[in-house]
Amino acid sequence: MTVTEFSSTVDLDPSRNVPGVRRPGFSSTLRAEWIKFWTVRSTMWSTVLLVVLGAGLTVLVCATNAAWLASGEADEHPGSFITFGMTFAQITAIVLGTLAVTSEYGTGMIRATLAATPQRGAVLAAKALVLTGTLFVAGTGTAFAGYVAGNRFFENEGIGIALSDEGVLRSMFGSGLYMAGLGLLAAGVGLLVRHTAAALSTVLALVFVVGTMVFLLPGAWGEWAGKLMPGNAGSSIATPVSFNPNLLDPWVGFAVFAGEVAAVLLVGYLTFRRRDA
């Protein structure tokens, strides 16, 4: 029997009758990241804390300052207080963004993730979508809750703020955008350092400490350095009237903030591609 005759009677394909292995699509990767994100306790507790801090502190500050603001003795606008609690809710957004990346390195699960989905860009994109979607919805909802409850104290004093007033509706959705941006910034730093404590310390110091200290630098250089710091540039969009009139305009500041976040994410992604898991 010739080779040709043999091959016609016997299938030499080693893959015959072996189930094919289907490479997971992006929807599967996104679903996997959603499950990983929401099956750890830290996600739920951090989200709850975001709501408690963001809405709770806003209501508390509005309640304790309403009479003072109505008296005419205050130099501040009521709009400066209507999203006050979101200043502290930033911490939880940073925590969620950090843990979305570093927790997998801490447990070693990143190796299983990349074995299932070798396309690292798809993994990072899925993580970013889950994180930003969660933080945008939670941040926006928290801002609205704080506004509705806190504004009642202002209305009782005759200084209520309407959603149609300049900057109010923008600050509601802007709070969600800012929380999402902070989460991405923390995730980018997490990709670079791959350690939870180090990433948290870096981002918290950058937003809360360095962002304040640079204003102490002399001259216009210090003033502009302060304006361009991520926390200062991005936070303007989350309040109708800022406590600091020297910050950038809300949308200009957010554009600067978004560019900074994109730069950190790009560097984090390039590092993520080159490093071993």
C-alpha atoms as an extended CHARMM CRD file, in Angstrom:
* protein
*
       277  EXT
         1         1  MET       CA              0.0000000000        0.0000000000        0.0000000000  PROA      1               0.0000000000
         2         2  THR       CA              1.3630000000        3.3530000000       -0.9690000000  PROA      2               0.0000000000
         3         3  VAL       CA              1.5870000000        6.2970000000        1.3740000000  PROA      3               0.0000000000
         4         4  THR       CA             -1.1640000000        8.0380000000       -0.5500000000  PROA      4               0.0000000000
         5         5  GLU       CA             -3.4700000000        5.0480000000       -0.2550000000  PROA      5               0.0000000000
         6         6  PHE       CA             -2.6970000000        4.7310000000        3.4700000000  PROA      6               0.0000000000
         7         7  SER       CA             -3.3820000000        8.3750000000        4.1540000000  PROA      7               0.0000000000
         8         8  SER       CA             -6.7020000000        8.1120000000        2.3850000000  PROA      8               0.0000000000
         9         9  THR       CA             -7.8400000000        5.3680000000        4.7310000000  PROA      9               0.0000000000
        10        10  VAL       CA             -6.2580000000        6.6240000000        7.9380000000  PROA      10              0.0000000000
        11        11  ASP       CA             -6.6890000000       10.2250000000        9.1070000000  PROA      11              0.0000000000
        12        12  LEU       CA             -3.2510000000       11.4610000000       10.0800000000  PROA      12              0.0000000000
        13        13  ASP       CA             -4.6150000000       14.6690000000       11.6610000000  PROA      13              0.0000000000
        14        14  PRO       CA             -3.7080000000       14.5300000000       15.3800000000  PROA      14              0.0000000000
        15        15  SER       CA             -6.4910000000       17.0020000000       16.1780000000  PROA      15              0.0000000000
        16        16  ARG       CA             -9.2090000000       14.6950000000       14.9090000000  PROA      16              0.0000000000
        17        17  ASN       CA            -11.9490000000       14.1080000000       17.5330000000  PROA      17              0.0000000000
        18        18  VAL       CA            -10.1470000000       16.4250000000       19.9800000000  PROA      18              0.0000000000
        19        19  PRO       CA            -12.3580000000       19.2560000000       21.2000000000  PROA      19              0.0000000000
        20        20  GLY       CA            -11.0090000000       22.6100000000       20.0250000000  PROA      20              0.0000000000
        21        21  VAL       CA             -9.8850000000       25.1640000000       22.5470000000  PROA      21              0.0000000000
        22        22  ARG       CA            -11.7320000000       28.4290000000       21.9860000000  PROA      22              0.0000000000
        23        23  ARG       CA             -9.7910000000       31.5380000000       22.8400000000  PROA      23              0.0000000000
        24        24  PRO       CA            -11.8820000000       33.6720000000       25.1990000000  PROA      24              0.0000000000
        25        25  GLY       CA            -13.3250000000       36.8210000000       23.6580000000  PROA      25              0.0000000000
        26        26  PHE       CA            -13.3930000000       40.2300000000       25.2940000000  PROA      26              0.0000000000
        27        27  SER       CA            -16.8830000000       39.6450000000       26.7060000000  PROA      27              0.0000000000
        28        28  SER       CA            -15.5880000000       36.5930000000       28.5590000000  PROA      28              0.0000000000
        29        29  THR       CA            -12.6250000000       38.5720000000       29.8770000000  PROA      29              0.0000000000
        30        30  LEU       CA            -14.9210000000       41.3730000000       30.9890000000  PROA      30              0.0000000000
        31        31  ARG       CA            -17.2290000000       38.9260000000       32.7700000000  PROA      31              0.0000000000
        32        32  ALA       CA            -14.2770000000       37.3010000000       34.5090000000  PROA      32              0.0000000000
        33        33  GLU       CA            -12.9900000000       40.6490000000       35.7360000000  PROA      33              0.0000000000
        34        34  TRP       CA            -16.4700000000       41.6010000000       36.9600000000  PROA      34              0.0000000000
        35        35  ILE       CA            -16.7210000000       38.3740000000       38.9510000000  PROA      35              0.0000000000
        36        36  LYS       CA            -13.2410000000       38.7920000000       40.4580000000  PROA      36              0.0000000000
        37        37  PHE       CA            -13.9570000000       42.4190000000       41.3380000000  PROA      37              0.0000000000
        38        38  TRP       CA            -17.2420000000       41.7730000000       43.1380000000  PROA      38              0.0000000000
        39        39  THR       CA            -16.4750000000       38.4710000000       44.8620000000  PROA      39              0.0000000000
        40        40  VAL       CA            -13.9820000000       39.9950000000       47.2890000000  PROA      40              0.0000000000
        41        41  ARG       CA            -15.2340000000       41.6950000000       50.4500000000  PROA      41              0.0000000000
        42        42  SER       CA            -13.0300000000       44.7500000000       50.0140000000  PROA      42              0.0000000000
        43        43  THR       CA            -15.0490000000       45.8860000000       46.9750000000  PROA      43              0.0000000000
        44        44  MET       CA            -18.3600000000       45.9080000000       48.7940000000  PROA      44              0.0000000000
        45        45  TRP       CA            -16.9700000000       47.5040000000       51.9430000000  PROA      45              0.0000000000
        46        46  SER       CA            -15.0980000000       50.1630000000       49.9860000000  PROA      46              0.0000000000
        47        47  THR       CA            -18.2110000000       51.0030000000       47.9590000000  PROA      47              0.0000000000
        48        48  VAL       CA            -20.3280000000       51.2440000000       51.0860000000  PROA      48              0.0000000000
        49        49  LEU       CA            -17.7070000000       53.4600000000       52.7010000000  PROA      49              0.0000000000
        50        50  LEU       CA            -17.6580000000       55.6810000000       49.6140000000  PROA      50              0.0000000000
        51        51  VAL       CA            -21.3930000000       56.2610000000       49.9850000000  PROA      51              0.0000000000
        52        52  VAL       CA            -21.2050000000       56.7890000000       53.7530000000  PROA      52              0.0000000000
        53        53  LEU       CA            -18.3360000000       59.2580000000       53.5480000000  PROA      53              0.0000000000
        54        54  GLY       CA            -19.5100000000       61.0360000000       50.4140000000  PROA      54              0.0000000000
        55        55  ALA       CA            -23.1790000000       61.4770000000       51.2870000000  PROA      55              0.0000000000
        56        56  GLY       CA            -22.9330000000       61.3420000000       55.0880000000  PROA      56              0.0000000000
        57        57  LEU       CA            -20.2820000000       64.0200000000       55.4750000000  PROA      57              0.0000000000
        58        58  THR       CA            -22.0110000000       66.2450000000       52.9320000000  PROA      58              0.0000000000
        59        59  VAL       CA            -25.2440000000       66.0980000000       54.9470000000  PROA      59              0.0000000000
        60        60  LEU       CA            -23.3820000000       66.7060000000       58.2120000000  PROA      60              0.0000000000
        61        61  VAL       CA            -21.5240000000       69.7330000000       56.8760000000  PROA      61              0.0000000000
        62        62  CYS       CA            -24.6550000000       71.1920000000       55.2980000000  PROA      62              0.0000000000
        63        63  ALA       CA            -26.6150000000       70.7200000000       58.5200000000  PROA      63              0.0000000000
        64        64  THR       CA            -23.9830000000       72.3770000000       60.7030000000  PROA      64              0.0000000000
        65        65  ASN       CA            -23.2590000000       75.2880000000       58.3630000000  PROA      65              0.0000000000
        66        66  ALA       CA            -26.6830000000       76.1440000000       56.9620000000  PROA      66              0.0000000000
        67        67  ALA       CA            -27.5250000000       78.7780000000       59.5650000000  PROA      67              0.0000000000
        68        68  TRP       CA            -24.0670000000       80.3530000000       59.3270000000  PROA      68              0.0000000000
        69        69  LEU       CA            -24.2820000000       80.5710000000       55.5410000000  PROA      69              0.0000000000
        70        70  ALA       CA            -27.7860000000       82.0580000000       55.7320000000  PROA      70              0.0000000000
        71        71  SER       CA            -26.6750000000       84.7150000000       58.2150000000  PROA      71              0.0000000000
        72        72  GLY       CA            -24.6740000000       86.5270000000       55.5600000000  PROA      72              0.0000000000
        73        73  GLU       CA            -21.5280000000       86.4550000000       57.6800000000  PROA      73              0.0000000000
        74        74  ALA       CA            -19.9370000000       83.6470000000       55.6870000000  PROA      74              0.0000000000
        75        75  ASP       CA            -17.5350000000       84.2810000000       52.8360000000  PROA      75              0.0000000000
        76        76  GLU       CA            -18.2860000000       80.8770000000       51.3140000000  PROA      76              0.0000000000
        77        77  HSD       CA            -20.9790000000       79.9720000000       48.7950000000  PROA      77              0.0000000000
        78        78  PRO       CA            -23.4240000000       77.1530000000       49.6990000000  PROA      78              0.0000000000
        79        79  GLY       CA            -22.3300000000       75.4170000000       46.5180000000  PROA      79              0.0000000000
        80        80  SER       CA            -18.9340000000       74.7970000000       48.0760000000  PROA      80              0.0000000000
        81        81  PHE       CA            -20.5390000000       72.4740000000       50.6330000000  PROA      81              0.0000000000
        82        82  ILE       CA            -23.0490000000       70.5060000000       48.5490000000  PROA      82              0.0000000000
        83        83  THR       CA            -20.4740000000       67.8770000000       47.4990000000  PROA      83              0.0000000000
        84        84  PHE       CA            -18.1360000000       68.3370000000       50.4670000000  PROA      84              0.0000000000
        85        85  GLY       CA            -18.1360000000       64.6660000000       51.4580000000  PROA      85              0.0000000000
        86        86  MET       CA            -16.7380000000       63.6140000000       48.0790000000  PROA      86              0.0000000000
        87        87  THR       CA            -13.4070000000       65.0720000000       49.1840000000  PROA      87              0.0000000000
        88        88  PHE       CA            -13.0830000000       62.2220000000       51.6800000000  PROA      88              0.0000000000
        89        89  ALA       CA            -14.7400000000       59.6470000000       49.4280000000  PROA      89              0.0000000000
        90        90  GLN       CA            -11.6720000000       60.0260000000       47.2030000000  PROA      90              0.0000000000
        91        91  ILE       CA             -9.8420000000       57.7080000000       49.5750000000  PROA      91              0.0000000000
        92        92  THR       CA            -12.1640000000       54.7900000000       48.8500000000  PROA      92              0.0000000000
        93        93  ALA       CA            -11.8910000000       55.3290000000       45.0780000000  PROA      93              0.0000000000
        94        94  ILE       CA             -8.1070000000       55.1600000000       45.3760000000  PROA      94              0.0000000000
        95        95  VAL       CA             -8.3490000000       52.0090000000       47.4860000000  PROA      95              0.0000000000
        96        96  LEU       CA            -10.6310000000       50.2940000000       44.9560000000  PROA      96              0.0000000000
        97        97  GLY       CA             -8.4030000000       51.2600000000       42.0350000000  PROA      97              0.0000000000
        98        98  THR       CA             -5.3130000000       49.9680000000       43.8010000000  PROA      98              0.0000000000
        99        99  LEU       CA             -6.8360000000       46.6640000000       44.8880000000  PROA      99              0.0000000000
       100       100  ALA       CA             -8.2550000000       46.0070000000       41.4150000000  PROA      100             0.0000000000
       101       101  VAL       CA             -4.6490000000       45.4630000000       40.2860000000  PROA      101             0.0000000000
       102       102  THR       CA             -2.4080000000       44.7240000000       43.2510000000  PROA      102             0.0000000000
       103       103  SER       CA             -4.6150000000       42.1310000000       44.9530000000  PROA      103             0.0000000000
       104       104  GLU       CA             -3.9840000000       39.7020000000       42.0780000000  PROA      104             0.0000000000
       105       105  TYR       CA             -0.2450000000       40.1310000000       42.4450000000  PROA      105             0.0000000000
       106       106  GLY       CA             -0.4950000000       39.5930000000       46.1920000000  PROA      106             0.0000000000
       107       107  THR       CA             -2.3750000000       36.3020000000       45.8100000000  PROA      107             0.0000000000
       108       108  GLY       CA             -0.6170000000       35.1200000000       42.6600000000  PROA      108             0.0000000000
       109       109  MET       CA             -3.9240000000       35.0050000000       40.7560000000  PROA      109             0.0000000000
       110       110  ILE       CA             -2.4470000000       37.2100000000       38.0440000000  PROA      110             0.0000000000
       111       111  ARG       CA             -0.7050000000       34.1140000000       36.6500000000  PROA      111             0.0000000000
       112       112  ALA       CA             -4.0370000000       32.3190000000       36.2330000000  PROA      112             0.0000000000
       113       113  THR       CA             -5.5700000000       35.4340000000       34.6890000000  PROA      113             0.0000000000
       114       114  LEU       CA             -2.8490000000       35.7320000000       32.0630000000  PROA      114             0.0000000000
       115       115  ALA       CA             -2.8750000000       32.0060000000       31.3890000000  PROA      115             0.0000000000
       116       116  ALA       CA             -6.5870000000       32.2300000000       30.5920000000  PROA      116             0.0000000000
       117       117  THR       CA             -6.2510000000       35.5120000000       28.6560000000  PROA      117             0.0000000000
       118       118  PRO       CA             -2.7360000000       36.0340000000       27.2890000000  PROA      118             0.0000000000
       119       119  GLN       CA             -3.7460000000       39.3170000000       25.6390000000  PROA      119             0.0000000000
       120       120  ARG       CA             -2.6740000000       41.6800000000       28.3900000000  PROA      120             0.0000000000
       121       121  GLY       CA             -4.2700000000       44.6750000000       26.7420000000  PROA      121             0.0000000000
       122       122  ALA       CA             -7.6610000000       42.9590000000       26.9180000000  PROA      122             0.0000000000
       123       123  VAL       CA             -7.1430000000       42.1470000000       30.5970000000  PROA      123             0.0000000000
       124       124  LEU       CA             -6.2540000000       45.7380000000       31.4150000000  PROA      124             0.0000000000
       125       125  ALA       CA             -9.1410000000       47.1380000000       29.3390000000  PROA      125             0.0000000000
       126       126  ALA       CA            -11.6090000000       44.8390000000       31.1140000000  PROA      126             0.0000000000
       127       127  LYS       CA            -10.2900000000       45.8370000000       34.5290000000  PROA      127             0.0000000000
       128       128  ALA       CA            -10.5520000000       49.5190000000       33.5790000000  PROA      128             0.0000000000
       129       129  LEU       CA            -14.1500000000       49.1700000000       32.3620000000  PROA      129             0.0000000000
       130       130  VAL       CA            -15.2990000000       47.3550000000       35.4910000000  PROA      130             0.0000000000
       131       131  LEU       CA            -13.5100000000       49.8000000000       37.7780000000  PROA      131             0.0000000000
       132       132  THR       CA            -14.6080000000       53.0060000000       36.0550000000  PROA      132             0.0000000000
       133       133  GLY       CA            -18.1780000000       51.7990000000       35.6090000000  PROA      133             0.0000000000
       134       134  THR       CA            -18.4640000000       50.9790000000       39.2990000000  PROA      134             0.0000000000
       135       135  LEU       CA            -16.8790000000       54.1990000000       40.5080000000  PROA      135             0.0000000000
       136       136  PHE       CA            -18.7900000000       56.4300000000       38.1010000000  PROA      136             0.0000000000
       137       137  VAL       CA            -22.1550000000       54.9970000000       39.1330000000  PROA      137             0.0000000000
       138       138  ALA       CA            -21.2680000000       54.9600000000       42.8470000000  PROA      138             0.0000000000
       139       139  GLY       CA            -19.7480000000       58.4420000000       42.7490000000  PROA      139             0.0000000000
       140       140  THR       CA            -22.6410000000       60.0070000000       40.8530000000  PROA      140             0.0000000000
       141       141  GLY       CA            -25.2610000000       58.3030000000       42.9940000000  PROA      141             0.0000000000
       142       142  THR       CA            -23.4860000000       59.3610000000       46.1830000000  PROA      142             0.0000000000
       143       143  ALA       CA            -23.2410000000       62.9620000000       45.0220000000  PROA      143             0.0000000000
       144       144  PHE       CA            -26.9690000000       63.0610000000       44.2480000000  PROA      144             0.0000000000
       145       145  ALA       CA            -27.8010000000       61.4820000000       47.6290000000  PROA      145             0.0000000000
       146       146  GLY       CA            -25.6780000000       64.0440000000       49.4610000000  PROA      146             0.0000000000
       147       147  TYR       CA            -27.2320000000       66.8750000000       47.4800000000  PROA      147             0.0000000000
       148       148  VAL       CA            -30.8390000000       65.8060000000       48.0660000000  PROA      148             0.0000000000
       149       149  ALA       CA            -30.3710000000       65.3040000000       51.8160000000  PROA      149             0.0000000000
       150       150  GLY       CA            -27.9900000000       68.1940000000       52.4570000000  PROA      150             0.0000000000
       151       151  ASN       CA            -29.9100000000       70.7320000000       50.3940000000  PROA      151             0.0000000000
       152       152  ARG       CA            -32.9340000000       70.3090000000       52.6610000000  PROA      152             0.0000000000
       153       153  PHE       CA            -31.0540000000       72.0800000000       55.4290000000  PROA      153             0.0000000000
       154       154  PHE       CA            -30.2210000000       74.8930000000       53.0280000000  PROA      154             0.0000000000
       155       155  GLU       CA            -33.8540000000       75.1360000000       51.8990000000  PROA      155             0.0000000000
       156       156  ASN       CA            -34.9850000000       75.4210000000       55.5140000000  PROA      156             0.0000000000
       157       157  GLU       CA            -32.7350000000       78.4790000000       55.8000000000  PROA      157             0.0000000000
       158       158  GLY       CA            -33.8710000000       79.9470000000       52.4810000000  PROA      158             0.0000000000
       159       159  ILE       CA            -30.5790000000       79.3330000000       50.6590000000  PROA      159             0.0000000000
       160       160  GLY       CA            -31.4860000000       76.1510000000       48.7860000000  PROA      160             0.0000000000
       161       161  ILE       CA            -29.5880000000       75.2310000000       45.6200000000  PROA      161             0.0000000000
       162       162  ALA       CA            -31.4490000000       74.0020000000       42.5260000000  PROA      162             0.0000000000
       163       163  LEU       CA            -30.0690000000       71.4160000000       40.1460000000  PROA      163             0.0000000000
       164       164  SER       CA            -30.5560000000       73.9810000000       37.3910000000  PROA      164             0.0000000000
       165       165  ASP       CA            -28.1870000000       76.4240000000       39.1250000000  PROA      165             0.0000000000
       166       166  GLU       CA            -24.8530000000       76.9090000000       37.4330000000  PROA      166             0.0000000000
       167       167  GLY       CA            -22.4540000000       74.0440000000       38.0210000000  PROA      167             0.0000000000
       168       168  VAL       CA            -24.7070000000       71.9370000000       40.2540000000  PROA      168             0.0000000000
       169       169  LEU       CA            -25.7320000000       69.2200000000       37.7960000000  PROA      169             0.0000000000
       170       170  ARG       CA            -22.2270000000       69.2240000000       36.3710000000  PROA      170             0.0000000000
       171       171  SER       CA            -20.7970000000       68.5840000000       39.8380000000  PROA      171             0.0000000000
       172       172  MET       CA            -23.1220000000       65.6020000000       40.3600000000  PROA      172             0.0000000000
       173       173  PHE       CA            -21.8900000000       63.7570000000       37.2880000000  PROA      173             0.0000000000
       174       174  GLY       CA            -18.4570000000       65.3080000000       37.7150000000  PROA      174             0.0000000000
       175       175  SER       CA            -18.1500000000       63.5550000000       41.0610000000  PROA      175             0.0000000000
       176       176  GLY       CA            -18.6100000000       60.2330000000       39.2990000000  PROA      176             0.0000000000
       177       177  LEU       CA            -16.0780000000       61.1640000000       36.6250000000  PROA      177             0.0000000000
       178       178  TYR       CA            -13.5370000000       62.2490000000       39.2190000000  PROA      178             0.0000000000
       179       179  MET       CA            -13.9600000000       59.0690000000       41.2800000000  PROA      179             0.0000000000
       180       180  ALA       CA            -13.5120000000       56.9700000000       38.1470000000  PROA      180             0.0000000000
       181       181  GLY       CA            -10.4100000000       58.9370000000       37.1880000000  PROA      181             0.0000000000
       182       182  LEU       CA             -8.8830000000       58.4910000000       40.6300000000  PROA      182             0.0000000000
       183       183  GLY       CA             -9.5110000000       54.7650000000       40.4500000000  PROA      183             0.0000000000
       184       184  LEU       CA             -7.7120000000       54.5570000000       37.1050000000  PROA      184             0.0000000000
       185       185  LEU       CA             -4.8180000000       56.6370000000       38.4350000000  PROA      185             0.0000000000
       186       186  ALA       CA             -4.4300000000       54.2550000000       41.3830000000  PROA      186             0.0000000000
       187       187  ALA       CA             -4.6770000000       51.2400000000       39.0620000000  PROA      187             0.0000000000
       188       188  GLY       CA             -1.9260000000       52.6680000000       36.8680000000  PROA      188             0.0000000000
       189       189  VAL       CA              0.3630000000       53.1690000000       39.8480000000  PROA      189             0.0000000000
       190       190  GLY       CA             -0.5500000000       49.6680000000       41.0280000000  PROA      190             0.0000000000
       191       191  LEU       CA              0.6410000000       48.2420000000       37.7150000000  PROA      191             0.0000000000
       192       192  LEU       CA              3.9660000000       50.0030000000       38.1830000000  PROA      192             0.0000000000
       193       193  VAL       CA              4.7230000000       49.0300000000       41.7930000000  PROA      193             0.0000000000
       194       194  ARG       CA              2.6180000000       45.8230000000       42.0990000000  PROA      194             0.0000000000
       195       195  HSD       CA              2.3250000000       46.2670000000       45.8580000000  PROA      195             0.0000000000
       196       196  THR       CA             -0.8270000000       47.4260000000       47.6430000000  PROA      196             0.0000000000
       197       197  ALA       CA              0.7450000000       49.4660000000       50.4500000000  PROA      197             0.0000000000
       198       198  ALA       CA              3.2450000000       51.1460000000       48.1190000000  PROA      198             0.0000000000
       199       199  ALA       CA              0.6020000000       52.0670000000       45.5460000000  PROA      199             0.0000000000
       200       200  LEU       CA             -1.8030000000       53.3920000000       48.1800000000  PROA      200             0.0000000000
       201       201  SER       CA              0.9020000000       55.4480000000       49.8580000000  PROA      201             0.0000000000
       202       202  THR       CA              2.0240000000       56.9220000000       46.5470000000  PROA      202             0.0000000000
       203       203  VAL       CA             -1.3990000000       57.9940000000       45.2970000000  PROA      203             0.0000000000
       204       204  LEU       CA             -2.7100000000       59.2210000000       48.6540000000  PROA      204             0.0000000000
       205       205  ALA       CA              0.4390000000       61.2780000000       49.1770000000  PROA      205             0.0000000000
       206       206  LEU       CA              0.2180000000       62.6870000000       45.6540000000  PROA      206             0.0000000000
       207       207  VAL       CA             -3.4250000000       63.7240000000       45.9920000000  PROA      207             0.0000000000
       208       208  PHE       CA             -3.6350000000       64.8510000000       49.6130000000  PROA      208             0.0000000000
       209       209  VAL       CA             -0.1170000000       65.8760000000       50.6560000000  PROA      209             0.0000000000
       210       210  VAL       CA              1.9340000000       66.9040000000       47.6530000000  PROA      210             0.0000000000
       211       211  GLY       CA             -1.0870000000       68.5530000000       46.0330000000  PROA      211             0.0000000000
       212       212  THR       CA             -1.3610000000       70.8840000000       49.0280000000  PROA      212             0.0000000000
       213       213  MET       CA              2.3090000000       71.4340000000       49.7160000000  PROA      213             0.0000000000
       214       214  VAL       CA              3.2120000000       72.6440000000       46.2230000000  PROA      214             0.0000000000
       215       215  PHE       CA              1.1130000000       75.7680000000       46.7380000000  PROA      215             0.0000000000
       216       216  LEU       CA              3.7150000000       76.8170000000       49.2990000000  PROA      216             0.0000000000
       217       217  LEU       CA              6.3680000000       77.0860000000       46.6000000000  PROA      217             0.0000000000
       218       218  PRO       CA              7.1580000000       80.7160000000       45.7920000000  PROA      218             0.0000000000
       219       219  GLY       CA              6.0050000000       82.6180000000       42.7500000000  PROA      219             0.0000000000
       220       220  ALA       CA              3.8990000000       81.7150000000       39.7360000000  PROA      220             0.0000000000
       221       221  TRP       CA              5.7800000000       78.4330000000       39.3390000000  PROA      221             0.0000000000
       222       222  GLY       CA              4.3880000000       77.1500000000       42.6330000000  PROA      222             0.0000000000
       223       223  GLU       CA              0.9020000000       78.3900000000       41.7740000000  PROA      223             0.0000000000
       224       224  TRP       CA              0.8430000000       76.5630000000       38.4410000000  PROA      224             0.0000000000
       225       225  ALA       CA              2.4300000000       73.4470000000       39.8690000000  PROA      225             0.0000000000
       226       226  GLY       CA             -0.4020000000       73.3500000000       42.4010000000  PROA      226             0.0000000000
       227       227  LYS       CA             -3.0530000000       73.8210000000       39.7340000000  PROA      227             0.0000000000
       228       228  LEU       CA             -1.6850000000       70.9640000000       37.6600000000  PROA      228             0.0000000000
       229       229  MET       CA             -1.4390000000       68.3870000000       40.4380000000  PROA      229             0.0000000000
       230       230  PRO       CA             -3.8920000000       65.5400000000       39.7200000000  PROA      230             0.0000000000
       231       231  GLY       CA             -6.0640000000       66.0000000000       42.7960000000  PROA      231             0.0000000000
       232       232  ASN       CA             -6.3380000000       69.7580000000       42.3170000000  PROA      232             0.0000000000
       233       233  ALA       CA             -6.9120000000       69.6360000000       38.5660000000  PROA      233             0.0000000000
       234       234  GLY       CA             -9.5320000000       66.8940000000       38.6910000000  PROA      234             0.0000000000
       235       235  SER       CA            -11.5040000000       67.8960000000       41.7730000000  PROA      235             0.0000000000
       236       236  SER       CA            -12.8540000000       71.1660000000       40.3520000000  PROA      236             0.0000000000
       237       237  ILE       CA            -15.3820000000       69.2870000000       38.2420000000  PROA      237             0.0000000000
       238       238  ALA       CA            -16.8830000000       67.7190000000       41.3730000000  PROA      238             0.0000000000
       239       239  THR       CA            -18.0290000000       70.9240000000       43.0600000000  PROA      239             0.0000000000
       240       240  PRO       CA            -20.2680000000       73.8030000000       41.8920000000  PROA      240             0.0000000000
       241       241  VAL       CA            -18.0820000000       76.3980000000       43.6080000000  PROA      241             0.0000000000
       242       242  SER       CA            -14.5720000000       75.4850000000       44.6940000000  PROA      242             0.0000000000
       243       243  PHE       CA            -13.1380000000       76.5290000000       48.0470000000  PROA      243             0.0000000000
       244       244  ASN       CA             -9.9720000000       77.4820000000       46.1490000000  PROA      244             0.0000000000
       245       245  PRO       CA            -10.6920000000       80.0910000000       43.4410000000  PROA      245             0.0000000000
       246       246  ASN       CA             -7.1550000000       79.7070000000       42.0700000000  PROA      246             0.0000000000
       247       247  LEU       CA             -7.7870000000       76.2400000000       40.6240000000  PROA      247             0.0000000000
       248       248  LEU       CA             -8.3040000000       75.6250000000       36.9130000000  PROA      248             0.0000000000
       249       249  ASP       CA            -11.7940000000       75.8730000000       35.4260000000  PROA      249             0.0000000000
       250       250  PRO       CA            -13.7140000000       72.6070000000       35.9270000000  PROA      250             0.0000000000
       251       251  TRP       CA            -13.5620000000       71.1750000000       32.3960000000  PROA      251             0.0000000000
       252       252  VAL       CA            -10.0670000000       72.4750000000       31.7170000000  PROA      252             0.0000000000
       253       253  GLY       CA             -8.8590000000       70.9780000000       34.9730000000  PROA      253             0.0000000000
       254       254  PHE       CA            -10.5420000000       67.6670000000       34.2420000000  PROA      254             0.0000000000
       255       255  ALA       CA             -8.9200000000       67.5550000000       30.7880000000  PROA      255             0.0000000000
       256       256  VAL       CA             -5.5160000000       68.0220000000       32.4430000000  PROA      256             0.0000000000
       257       257  PHE       CA             -6.3650000000       65.3530000000       35.0070000000  PROA      257             0.0000000000
       258       258  ALA       CA             -7.5180000000       62.9270000000       32.3080000000  PROA      258             0.0000000000
       259       259  GLY       CA             -4.2710000000       63.4580000000       30.4140000000  PROA      259             0.0000000000
       260       260  GLU       CA             -2.2410000000       62.7180000000       33.5350000000  PROA      260             0.0000000000
       261       261  VAL       CA             -4.2380000000       59.5700000000       34.2410000000  PROA      261             0.0000000000
       262       262  ALA       CA             -3.8330000000       58.4250000000       30.6300000000  PROA      262             0.0000000000
       263       263  ALA       CA             -0.0670000000       58.9540000000       30.8260000000  PROA      263             0.0000000000
       264       264  VAL       CA              0.2450000000       56.9020000000       34.0270000000  PROA      264             0.0000000000
       265       265  LEU       CA             -1.9350000000       54.1470000000       32.5610000000  PROA      265             0.0000000000
       266       266  LEU       CA              0.1410000000       54.0510000000       29.3830000000  PROA      266             0.0000000000
       267       267  VAL       CA              3.3730000000       53.6500000000       31.3340000000  PROA      267             0.0000000000
       268       268  GLY       CA              1.6800000000       51.0520000000       33.5310000000  PROA      268             0.0000000000
       269       269  TYR       CA              0.4520000000       49.1360000000       30.4870000000  PROA      269             0.0000000000
       270       270  LEU       CA              3.8850000000       49.1180000000       28.8360000000  PROA      270             0.0000000000
       271       271  THR       CA              5.3830000000       47.8400000000       32.0980000000  PROA      271             0.0000000000
       272       272  PHE       CA              2.6010000000       45.2610000000       32.4050000000  PROA      272             0.0000000000
       273       273  ARG       CA              3.3970000000       43.9200000000       28.9320000000  PROA      273             0.0000000000
       274       274  ARG       CA              7.1200000000       43.5070000000       29.5750000000  PROA      274             0.0000000000
       275       275  ARG       CA              7.1630000000       42.0950000000       33.0880000000  PROA      275             0.0000000000
       276       276  ASP       CA              6.6730000000       38.4830000000       33.9950000000  PROA      276             0.0000000000
       277       277  ALA       CA              3.5940000000       37.7260000000       36.0780000000  PROA      277             0.0000000000
